[in-house]
Amino acid sequence: MPPQSSDPKHVDISLSQGITITWSDGHESRYALEHLRSNCPCASCRNTPAASAEPAAASNPFPMFKPATKLTSAEAVGRYAVRLLWNDGHNTGIYSFAHLRDICPCAACQAERQM
């Protein structure tokens, strides 16, 4: 199997839906917002469970309500990554294109990671 490319050919970012990337090798990856948020590569998210990134329950007057995960903004970081800013206030995740290719949620990539 040829090596995967982490060079994007086209990147489409929807603040309410997620990211779609067409890679230079022709592969297409579609990332739902929840998948991106749970795979944030920042140090605080990698060292703690994703649930701890949420505000404390005491600060939420409606503990059963959890706002939908959405992006508030996205910024290019050089030619190697994108920084995602979330509606929960989190903004330290810099998603390199190599990281995004590594976490591609498609069935083919998931099967390859299982090998």
Residue pairs with C-beta under 8 A, 6 or more apart in sequence:
1 112
2 25
4 23
4 25
4 27
4 101
5 23
5 24
5 25
5 27
5 101
6 23
6 96
6 97
6 98
6 100
6 101
7 23
7 24
7 97
8 21
8 22
8 23
8 24
8 97
9 22
9 23
9 24
10 21
10 22
11 19
11 20
11 21
11 82
12 19
12 20
12 21
13 19
13 71
13 74
13 82
14 20
15 70
15 71
15 72
15 73
15 74
16 33
16 70
16 71
17 32
17 33
18 30
18 31
18 32
18 33
18 35
18 36
19 29
19 30
19 31
19 36
19 82
19 100
20 28
20 29
20 30
20 31
21 28
21 29
21 31
21 97
21 100
22 28
23 29
23 101
27 104
27 106
28 106
29 100
29 101
29 104
29 105
29 106
29 109
30 105
30 106
31 100
31 103
31 104
31 105
32 105
33 69
33 70
33 71
34 69
35 103
35 105
36 84
36 95
37 50
37 69
37 86
37 90
38 50
39 99
39 103
40 46
40 50
40 53
40 84
40 90
40 93
40 95
41 93
41 94
41 95
41 96
41 99
42 90
42 92
42 93
42 94
43 92
44 53
44 92
45 53
45 90
45 93
53 88
53 90
54 66
54 88
55 88
55 89
57 63
67 87
67 88
68 87
69 86
69 87
69 88
70 86
70 87
71 84
71 85
71 86
71 87
72 85
72 86
72 87
73 84
73 85
74 82
74 83
74 84
74 85
75 82
75 83
75 85
76 82
76 83
77 83
77 94
80 96
80 97
80 98
81 94
81 95
81 96
81 97
81 99
82 94
82 95
82 97
82 100
83 91
83 93
83 94
83 95
84 91
84 93
84 95
85 91
